[in-house]
Amino acid sequence: MIHHVTLEVSDLERSASFYDTVLAPLGWRRHSDATSRLGWGIAKPWIFIQQGDDASPGTERVCFTASGMAAVRAVWEAGLAAGGKDDGEPAQRAEYGPSYFCAYLRDPDGYRLEVAVGSD
């Protein structure tokens, strides 16, 4: 079981705005608002961002569960509007299962985010 995820970002304010926008369609809200570390979740914070000196994402990815295909699209569109980059538009991904529907985004620092619904 995962307890939490922390990503180091190069611009905390810019990334905070991005995650506020992207996670809202999933019902997530900001729970912690410290000077150098912020956290989002539904009942409690699960994903955190913190200011880093050398934010350099690799191939890691964080996947969020959506309530349906409309929510996947809403997150992807919100992410693009908030300055994220398209890394895979909303679509069926049969290679992950017959009902798997997801989209991919890159956050302002290049971290890969996925939002998905269905079996994997």
Sequence and secondary structure as in RCSB ss.txt:
>XXXX:A:sequence
MIHHVTLEVSDLERSASFYDTVLAPLGWRRHSDATSRLGWGIAKPWIFIQQGDDASPGTERVCFTASGMAAVRAV
WEAGLAAGGKDDGEPAQRAEYGPSYFCAYLRDPDGYRLEVAVGSD
>XXXX:A:secstr
    EEEEES HHHHHHHHHHHHGGGT EEEEE SSEEEEESSSEEEEEEE SS    S EEEEE SSHHHHHHH
HHHHHHTT EEEEEEEE GGG TT EEEEEE TT  EEEEEES  
